[in-house]
């Protein structure tokens, strides 16, 4: 089974064009009352701005945890999810205890579990409703090597150790990012990896993130460009593989980001 086929079990579908809007609108009109839809729009608007609060984000993700609503929302970025998940899965083949931070409804957490059947996979998310939905999916998929836990990782998983910690959005967007990165470094086994896909197309934001990673004694040992296409637009995210170190070699974030822009430009012009 491909990751795209796996995502369809969660109702997440890939769209190359504007036909998504008719499909998504039809589903939302069927599952939400007019009052619920207006509330959905009210919750969504703050997230379109850079200054949304933690409470606003949590309220949005709690609301969209309903399966059909989550499917519509996540389908706007189905290929981004797919390409990121496939890239991450290639980096963690030998890891036995894996943590997925910001697991949401478990669509990628469960994929890592199916691809690494000998591994133990844990997802964590601050949205109680998302965690509940994730665990329901895991049960329906008959997965016994994965579970989702509610709470912030620093509290819910205090004193636990992992061979690999994965992040495909949540850490980069965390309101207390440096504290979380420090926790990640402390929670990795000595030969563990932190694999992160920050969802940014801004060079200065990317460079700041890499400096914060390095300040926590995590060395960036691998960089990859993840290219994807959703709703008729082609974009790219950076993927970073990091490891614990006492002798850190500084990562050239500017050079890496320029390489990403060059690769994206080639794909867009082809």
C-alpha positions as CSV (number, residue, x, y, z in Angstrom):
1,X,0.0,0.0,0.0
2,X,1.3,3.5,-0.9
3,X,1.1,6.4,1.5
4,X,-1.4,8.0,-0.7
5,X,-3.7,5.0,-0.5
6,X,-3.1,4.9,3.3
7,X,-4.2,8.6,3.6
8,X,-7.4,7.8,1.7
9,X,-8.4,5.6,4.7
10,X,-8.4,8.9,6.6
11,X,-10.5,10.5,3.9
12,X,-7.5,12.6,2.8
13,X,-7.5,13.0,-1.0
14,X,-5.1,14.7,-3.3
15,X,-6.3,17.5,-5.6
16,X,-4.3,19.1,-8.4
17,X,-6.8,21.8,-9.2
18,X,-9.8,23.8,-7.9
19,X,-12.1,20.8,-8.0
20,X,-11.2,20.5,-4.4
21,X,-13.4,23.4,-3.4
22,X,-16.6,21.8,-4.8
23,X,-15.7,18.5,-3.2
24,X,-14.8,20.0,0.2
25,X,-17.8,22.4,0.2
26,X,-20.2,19.5,-0.5
27,X,-18.8,17.4,2.4
28,X,-18.9,20.3,4.9
29,X,-22.4,21.2,3.9
30,X,-23.5,17.6,4.6
31,X,-21.8,17.2,8.0
32,X,-22.0,20.7,9.5
33,X,-25.1,22.8,10.2
34,X,-25.0,26.5,9.1
35,X,-24.2,27.4,12.7
36,X,-21.3,24.9,12.9
37,X,-19.9,26.0,9.5
38,X,-19.9,29.7,10.7
39,X,-18.1,28.6,13.9
40,X,-15.6,26.7,11.8
41,X,-14.9,29.8,9.7
42,X,-14.6,31.9,12.9
43,X,-12.0,29.4,14.3
44,X,-10.1,29.2,11.0
45,X,-9.6,33.0,10.4
46,X,-7.1,33.6,13.3
47,X,-4.8,30.8,11.9
48,X,-4.4,32.7,8.7
49,X,-2.5,35.4,10.6
50,X,1.0,35.1,12.0
51,X,-0.1,36.1,15.5
52,X,-2.7,33.4,16.3
53,X,-2.6,32.3,20.0
54,X,-2.1,28.8,21.4
55,X,-5.7,28.8,22.5
56,X,-6.9,29.7,19.1
57,X,-4.9,27.0,17.4
58,X,-6.1,24.4,19.9
59,X,-9.7,25.4,19.5
60,X,-9.4,25.0,15.7
61,X,-7.8,21.5,15.9
62,X,-10.2,20.3,18.5
63,X,-13.1,21.3,16.2
64,X,-11.7,19.7,13.0
65,X,-10.9,16.4,14.8
66,X,-14.2,15.2,13.5
67,X,-13.3,12.7,10.7
68,X,-15.1,14.2,7.8
69,X,-14.1,17.8,8.7
70,X,-10.4,16.7,9.2
71,X,-10.4,15.0,5.8
72,X,-11.5,18.2,4.1
73,X,-9.0,20.4,5.9
74,X,-6.0,18.0,5.5
75,X,-6.8,17.4,1.8
76,X,-5.7,21.0,1.0
77,X,-2.1,19.7,1.7
78,X,-2.4,16.0,0.8
79,X,0.7,15.9,-1.4
80,X,2.7,17.9,1.2
81,X,1.7,15.3,3.8
82,X,2.5,12.4,1.4
83,X,5.9,13.7,0.3
84,X,6.9,14.6,3.8
85,X,5.8,11.3,5.3
86,X,7.6,9.3,2.6
87,X,10.8,11.3,3.0
88,X,10.7,10.9,6.8
89,X,10.0,7.2,6.6
90,X,13.2,6.6,4.6
91,X,15.2,8.2,7.4
92,X,14.0,6.0,10.3
93,X,14.3,2.5,9.0
94,X,16.5,1.2,11.8
95,X,14.8,2.9,14.8
96,X,12.9,0.9,17.3
97,X,11.2,3.5,19.5
98,X,9.7,6.4,17.5
99,X,7.9,9.5,18.7
100,X,5.7,11.6,16.4
101,X,5.2,15.1,17.8
102,X,1.9,16.7,16.8
103,X,0.4,13.5,15.6
104,X,-3.1,15.0,14.9
105,X,-5.5,12.2,13.8
106,X,-2.7,9.8,13.3
107,X,-2.5,9.7,9.5
108,X,1.3,9.7,9.4
109,X,1.9,8.1,12.8
110,X,0.0,5.1,11.6
111,X,2.0,5.1,8.4
112,X,5.3,4.9,10.2
113,X,3.9,2.0,12.3
114,X,2.8,0.1,9.2
115,X,6.2,0.7,7.5
116,X,8.2,-0.3,10.6
117,X,6.3,-3.1,12.1
118,X,9.1,-4.0,14.5
119,X,9.2,-0.5,15.9
120,X,7.1,1.0,18.8
121,X,5.5,4.2,17.6
122,X,4.0,6.9,19.9
123,X,2.1,9.9,18.7
124,X,1.5,12.9,21.0
125,X,-0.8,15.9,20.5
126,X,-2.3,18.7,22.7
127,X,-5.7,18.2,21.1
128,X,-7.7,15.6,23.1
129,X,-10.2,15.1,20.3
130,X,-7.4,14.5,17.7
131,X,-5.8,11.9,20.0
132,X,-9.1,10.2,20.5
133,X,-9.7,10.1,16.7
134,X,-6.2,8.7,16.2
135,X,-6.6,5.9,18.6
136,X,-9.9,4.9,17.0
137,X,-8.2,4.8,13.6
138,X,-5.3,2.7,15.0
139,X,-7.8,0.2,16.4
140,X,-9.7,0.0,13.1
141,X,-6.5,-0.5,11.2
142,X,-5.6,-3.4,13.6
143,X,-2.3,-1.7,14.5
144,X,-0.8,-3.0,17.8
145,X,2.6,-1.2,17.7
146,X,1.3,2.4,17.9
147,X,-0.6,4.6,20.3
148,X,-1.5,8.3,20.7
149,X,-1.1,10.2,23.9
150,X,-2.8,13.5,24.9
151,X,-0.7,16.4,26.2
152,X,2.5,18.3,25.6
153,X,5.4,15.9,25.1
154,X,7.5,17.5,28.0
155,X,4.7,16.6,30.4
156,X,3.0,13.5,28.9
157,X,6.3,11.8,28.1
158,X,8.6,13.0,30.9
159,X,11.7,10.9,31.4
160,X,11.0,8.7,28.4
161,X,13.7,8.0,25.8
162,X,13.3,7.5,22.0
163,X,15.6,6.3,19.1
164,X,13.9,8.8,16.8
165,X,11.7,11.9,17.3
166,X,9.7,13.1,14.3
167,X,8.1,16.5,13.6
168,X,6.4,17.6,10.4
169,X,5.0,20.9,11.6
170,X,4.4,21.2,15.3
171,X,7.8,22.0,16.7
172,X,8.5,24.7,14.1
173,X,5.2,26.4,15.0
174,X,5.5,25.8,18.8
175,X,5.1,28.9,20.9
176,X,7.9,27.7,23.2
177,X,10.1,26.2,20.5
178,X,13.5,26.4,22.3
179,X,12.1,24.7,25.4
180,X,10.7,21.9,23.2
181,X,13.9,21.5,21.3
182,X,15.8,21.2,24.5
183,X,13.4,18.5,25.7
184,X,13.9,16.7,22.3
185,X,17.7,16.6,22.8
186,X,17.3,15.3,26.3
187,X,14.8,12.7,25.3
188,X,16.9,11.2,22.5
189,X,19.0,8.1,23.0
190,X,22.7,8.9,22.4
191,X,22.5,7.6,18.8
192,X,19.0,8.9,18.3
193,X,17.8,11.1,15.5
194,X,15.5,14.2,15.4
195,X,13.9,14.5,11.9
196,X,12.0,17.7,11.2
197,X,10.2,19.2,8.3
198,X,9.6,22.9,9.1
199,X,6.7,24.2,7.0
200,X,8.4,27.4,5.9
201,X,9.3,29.1,2.6
202,X,11.1,31.9,4.4
203,X,14.9,31.8,4.5
204,X,15.3,34.0,7.6
205,X,12.7,31.8,9.5
206,X,14.5,28.7,8.4
207,X,17.9,30.0,9.4
208,X,16.6,31.0,12.9
209,X,15.2,27.5,13.3
210,X,18.5,25.8,12.4
211,X,20.4,28.1,14.9
212,X,17.9,27.1,17.6
213,X,18.4,23.4,16.8
214,X,22.1,23.8,17.1
215,X,21.9,25.8,20.3
216,X,20.4,22.6,21.8
217,X,23.5,20.5,20.8
218,X,21.7,18.9,17.9
219,X,23.9,18.8,14.8
220,X,22.2,18.9,11.4
221,X,23.7,16.0,9.5
222,X,21.4,15.8,6.5
223,X,19.3,18.2,4.4
224,X,16.7,17.3,1.8
225,X,14.3,19.3,-0.3
226,X,10.7,18.0,-0.2
227,X,8.8,19.1,-3.3
228,X,5.0,18.7,-3.5
229,X,2.0,19.9,-5.5
230,X,-1.4,20.8,-4.1
231,X,-4.4,22.6,-5.6
232,X,-2.4,23.5,-8.7
233,X,0.6,25.0,-6.9
234,X,4.1,23.5,-6.5
235,X,6.0,24.3,-3.4
236,X,8.8,22.9,-1.2
237,X,9.7,22.3,2.4
238,X,13.2,21.6,3.9
239,X,13.8,18.3,5.7
240,X,16.5,18.2,8.4
241,X,18.0,15.1,10.1
242,X,19.8,15.9,13.3
243,X,21.7,14.0,16.0
244,X,23.1,14.7,19.4
245,X,26.7,15.9,19.5
246,X,29.4,17.5,21.7
247,X,31.4,18.7,18.8
248,X,28.9,20.6,16.6
249,X,29.7,21.5,13.0
250,X,27.7,24.6,12.0
251,X,25.1,24.0,9.2
252,X,25.1,26.5,6.3
253,X,21.4,27.3,6.3
254,X,21.6,30.0,3.7
255,X,23.3,27.7,1.2
256,X,20.8,24.9,1.8
257,X,17.8,27.2,1.4
258,X,19.2,28.6,-1.8
259,X,19.5,25.0,-3.1
260,X,15.9,24.4,-2.2
261,X,14.8,27.5,-4.1
262,X,16.9,26.4,-7.1
263,X,15.3,22.9,-7.1
264,X,11.9,24.3,-6.8
265,X,12.4,26.7,-9.7
266,X,13.6,23.8,-11.9
267,X,10.5,21.8,-11.1
268,X,8.2,24.8,-11.6
269,X,9.7,25.6,-15.0
270,X,9.7,22.0,-16.3
